[in-house]
Amino acid sequence: MLSLILSLRRVKKEANRILFLPFLSKFSFKINIATTEVHLLPYSLMENNVSGIVYLVGAGPGDPELITVKALRLIRSCKVLVHDALIPKEILEEANAECEIFYVGKRAGCKSFLQSEINSLLLKLSNEGKDIVRLKGGDPFVFSRGGEEVSFLEDNGISFEIVPGITSGIAASSYFGIPLTHRNGASSVTFVTGHETLEKKEKSVNWKQLATTSDSLVIYMGIRNIEFIANELLDGGMNNKTKCAVVQEATLKNQKTLMTDLSNLARIITKNKIRPPAIVIIGKIVDFKVNNNITKLSQVNLQN
Ligand SMILES: C[S@@+](CC[C@H](N)C(=O)[O-])C[C@H]1O[C@@H](n2cnc3c(N)ncnc32)[C@H](O)[C@@H]1O
């Protein structure tokens, strides 16, 4: 008990020193007596009922059971739900009967909402004093424009909270039995968008460089561009025998997986009619794939 009190004092002192927090009293300390771990939690921000708050929430990759408990609680209690494409219907069905639901999804090739229209909608709903769940597939800060949305909210003085979700790049590799890193030779992994084309003036992805600087690549939105990507990686010096895995609709009941090598990647994707949403994994980690261990997909409804 004495050491607990001492460590609590140390944490308070440290918080004062680092954060110089005159408002430290607003923070509550949660103490796990078994491990004497002390967590500093901004409860004052977390549980206040702020009118017009926007919760930017990750819904996970598709399997409804991969949503977080926190996300589920917010979805069940919110007044408004504004959601993207690729949100499983089982999760949307968790909203209460009075909840207003807006679909603002953007899918390649279909009519889509402009980011400015989504921002305006969030602003309007927040000004009406409603608590809003802004639900995005996977994680809201991974290739999801979550950063743009929270900047907009911040600029407009709207309160928000960010609730992370399991991103599809992680879920796809897990459900196919591929560890994202491995002590025996795969120490770095890069999450990268494959959406950029040759025509884009200011490209931020340098595939040739990635061919040699990262042990493995997890490519989002890369299916339509895969021939270009594979050629760039080969030009950059990646071995044409480098193993590749593709996971379409990861964690969903139509999940489709395949393995090939870099020289055949584009051809095999076309031959197998792989289409978005899909994740392409290239590099050393694919060598460490475990066999016969595709995670079973959930057939269950979410439980109370
Ligand atoms: C706009 S990004 C959104 C990514 C999302 N924020 C995340 O963290 O997973 C859409 C891309 O994510 C990937 N994706 C999303 N859900 C997926 C799934 N269930 N299976 C495979 N890929 C998925 C695909 O590459 C898709 O084109």
Ligand as a Chemical Component Dictionary entry (heavy atoms), coordinates in Angstrom:
data_LIG
# 
_chem_comp.id                   LIG 
_chem_comp.type                 NON-POLYMER 
_chem_comp.pdbx_formal_charge   0 
_chem_comp.three_letter_code    LIG 
# 
loop_
_chem_comp_atom.comp_id 
_chem_comp_atom.atom_id 
_chem_comp_atom.alt_atom_id 
_chem_comp_atom.type_symbol 
_chem_comp_atom.charge 
_chem_comp_atom.model_Cartn_x 
_chem_comp_atom.model_Cartn_y 
_chem_comp_atom.model_Cartn_z 
_chem_comp_atom.pdbx_ordinal 
LIG C1  C1  C 0  -10.394 4.266  -47.943 1  
LIG S1  S1  S 1  -9.459  2.904  -47.356 2  
LIG C2  C2  C 0  -10.077 2.823  -45.712 3  
LIG C3  C3  C 0  -9.150  2.059  -44.805 4  
LIG C4  C4  C 0  -9.710  1.933  -43.399 5  
LIG N1  N1  N 0  -9.711  3.187  -42.721 6  
LIG C5  C5  C 0  -8.940  0.929  -42.561 7  
LIG O1  O1  O 0  -8.329  1.301  -41.559 8  
LIG O2  O2  O -1 -8.990  -0.265 -42.895 9  
LIG C6  C6  C 0  -10.303 1.579  -48.164 10 
LIG C7  C7  C 0  -9.365  0.444  -48.439 11 
LIG O3  O3  O 0  -9.128  -0.279 -47.234 12 
LIG C8  C8  C 0  -8.976  -1.641 -47.542 13 
LIG N2  N2  N 0  -10.045 -2.403 -46.875 14 
LIG C9  C9  C 0  -11.021 -1.937 -46.108 15 
LIG N3  N3  N 0  -11.773 -2.939 -45.608 16 
LIG C10 C10 C 0  -11.236 -4.075 -46.091 17 
LIG C11 C11 C 0  -11.524 -5.465 -45.946 18 
LIG N4  N4  N 0  -12.530 -5.899 -45.171 19 
LIG N5  N5  N 0  -10.748 -6.355 -46.599 20 
LIG C12 C12 C 0  -9.706  -5.955 -47.351 21 
LIG N6  N6  N 0  -9.394  -4.668 -47.534 22 
LIG C13 C13 C 0  -10.124 -3.744 -46.903 23 
LIG C14 C14 C 0  -9.050  -1.792 -49.047 24 
LIG O4  O4  O 0  -7.746  -1.701 -49.558 25 
LIG C15 C15 C 0  -9.890  -0.595 -49.407 26 
LIG O5  O5  O 0  -9.709  -0.218 -50.745 27 
# 
loop_
_chem_comp_bond.comp_id 
_chem_comp_bond.atom_id_1 
_chem_comp_bond.atom_id_2 
_chem_comp_bond.value_order 
_chem_comp_bond.pdbx_ordinal 
LIG C1  S1  SING 1  
LIG S1  C2  SING 2  
LIG S1  C6  SING 3  
LIG C2  C3  SING 4  
LIG C3  C4  SING 5  
LIG C4  N1  SING 6  
LIG C4  C5  SING 7  
LIG C5  O1  DOUB 8  
LIG C5  O2  SING 9  
LIG C6  C7  SING 10 
LIG C7  O3  SING 11 
LIG C7  C15 SING 12 
LIG O3  C8  SING 13 
LIG C8  N2  SING 14 
LIG C8  C14 SING 15 
LIG N2  C9  SING 16 
LIG N2  C13 SING 17 
LIG C9  N3  DOUB 18 
LIG N3  C10 SING 19 
LIG C10 C11 SING 20 
LIG C10 C13 DOUB 21 
LIG C11 N4  SING 22 
LIG C11 N5  DOUB 23 
LIG N5  C12 SING 24 
LIG C12 N6  DOUB 25 
LIG N6  C13 SING 26 
LIG C14 O4  SING 27 
LIG C14 C15 SING 28 
LIG C15 O5  SING 29 
# 
